[in-house]
Protein backbone atom coordinates (compact mmCIF):
# COMPACT_ATOMS: atom_id res chain seq x y z
CA UNK A 1 0.00 0.00 0.00
CA UNK A 2 3.01 2.29 0.12
CA UNK A 3 2.28 3.43 -3.44
CA UNK A 4 -1.32 4.52 -2.82
CA UNK A 5 -1.67 8.29 -2.74
CA UNK A 6 -4.46 10.85 -2.55
CA UNK A 7 -5.01 10.33 -6.27
CA UNK A 8 -5.69 6.65 -5.69
CA UNK A 9 -8.13 7.45 -2.92
CA UNK A 10 -9.94 9.83 -5.28
CA UNK A 11 -10.62 6.85 -7.54
CA UNK A 12 -12.50 5.16 -4.66
CA UNK A 13 -14.99 8.02 -4.16
CA UNK A 14 -17.54 6.65 -6.68
CA UNK A 15 -17.68 3.32 -4.83
CA UNK A 16 -20.42 4.51 -2.50
CA UNK A 17 -21.43 0.95 -1.62
CA UNK A 18 -18.17 0.29 0.24
CA UNK A 19 -18.65 -0.67 3.87
CA UNK A 20 -15.03 -1.48 4.78
CA UNK A 21 -11.81 0.14 3.64
CA UNK A 22 -8.28 -0.80 4.70
CA UNK A 23 -5.65 1.80 3.83
CA UNK A 24 -3.21 0.69 6.52
CA UNK A 25 0.34 1.79 5.86
CA UNK A 26 -0.52 4.05 2.93
CA UNK A 27 1.96 6.75 3.83
CA UNK A 28 1.15 8.75 0.70
CA UNK A 29 -2.36 9.56 1.88
CA UNK A 30 -2.83 13.03 3.35
CA UNK A 31 -5.79 14.97 4.70
CA UNK A 32 -6.75 15.77 1.11
CA UNK A 33 -7.10 12.06 0.40
CA UNK A 34 -9.13 11.49 3.54
CA UNK A 35 -11.48 14.31 2.51
CA UNK A 36 -12.14 12.40 -0.71
CA UNK A 37 -13.70 9.62 1.36
CA UNK A 38 -16.67 11.88 2.19
CA UNK A 39 -19.01 10.24 -0.39
CA UNK A 40 -18.46 6.83 1.25
CA UNK A 41 -21.22 7.35 3.80
CA UNK A 42 -21.85 3.61 4.07
CA UNK A 43 -18.43 2.92 5.60
CA UNK A 44 -18.62 1.07 8.89
CA UNK A 45 -14.92 0.17 9.11
CA UNK A 46 -11.96 2.37 8.19
CA UNK A 47 -8.31 1.51 8.80
CA UNK A 48 -5.87 4.39 8.39
CA UNK A 49 -3.20 2.91 10.66
CA UNK A 50 0.23 4.07 9.57
CA UNK A 51 -1.12 6.87 7.35
CA UNK A 52 1.44 9.19 8.85
CA UNK A 53 0.38 12.33 6.95
CA UNK A 54 -3.18 12.33 8.33
CA UNK A 55 -3.79 15.14 10.84
CA UNK A 56 -6.68 16.59 12.82
CA UNK A 57 -7.99 18.16 9.61
CA UNK A 58 -8.49 14.71 8.08
CA UNK A 59 -10.09 13.46 11.28
CA UNK A 60 -12.59 16.33 11.08
CA UNK A 61 -13.90 14.76 7.86
CA UNK A 62 -13.86 11.24 9.30
CA UNK A 63 -16.14 12.44 12.09
CA UNK A 64 -18.81 13.04 9.44
CA UNK A 65 -18.88 9.32 8.57
CA UNK A 66 -21.49 8.64 11.21
CA UNK A 67 -21.90 4.95 10.33
CA UNK A 68 -18.36 4.05 11.43
CA UNK A 69 -18.19 1.35 14.06
CA UNK A 70 -14.46 0.66 13.71
CA UNK A 71 -11.67 3.17 13.11
CA UNK A 72 -7.92 2.52 13.29
CA UNK A 73 -5.61 5.52 13.58
CA UNK A 74 -2.61 3.59 14.98
CA UNK A 75 0.65 5.41 14.23
CA UNK A 76 -1.19 8.49 12.95
CA UNK A 77 1.08 10.57 15.13
CA UNK A 78 -0.09 13.88 13.68
CA UNK A 79 -3.57 13.31 15.08
CA UNK A 80 -3.75 15.09 18.43
CA UNK A 81 -6.08 14.84 21.40
CA UNK A 82 -8.17 17.57 19.78
CA UNK A 83 -8.61 15.38 16.71
CA UNK A 84 -9.68 12.44 18.83
CA UNK A 85 -12.24 14.64 20.60
CA UNK A 86 -13.79 15.41 17.20
CA UNK A 87 -14.63 11.71 16.94
CA UNK A 88 -16.69 11.73 20.13
CA UNK A 89 -20.04 12.01 18.26
CA UNK A 90 -19.35 8.64 16.59
CA UNK A 91 -21.29 6.23 18.76
CA UNK A 92 -21.20 3.08 16.62
Secondary structure, 3 states (H helix, E strand, C coil): CCCCEHHHHHCCCCCCCCCEEECCCCCECEHHHHHCCCCCCCCCEEECCCCCECCHHHHHHHCCCCCCCEEECCCCCCCCHHHHHHCCCCCC
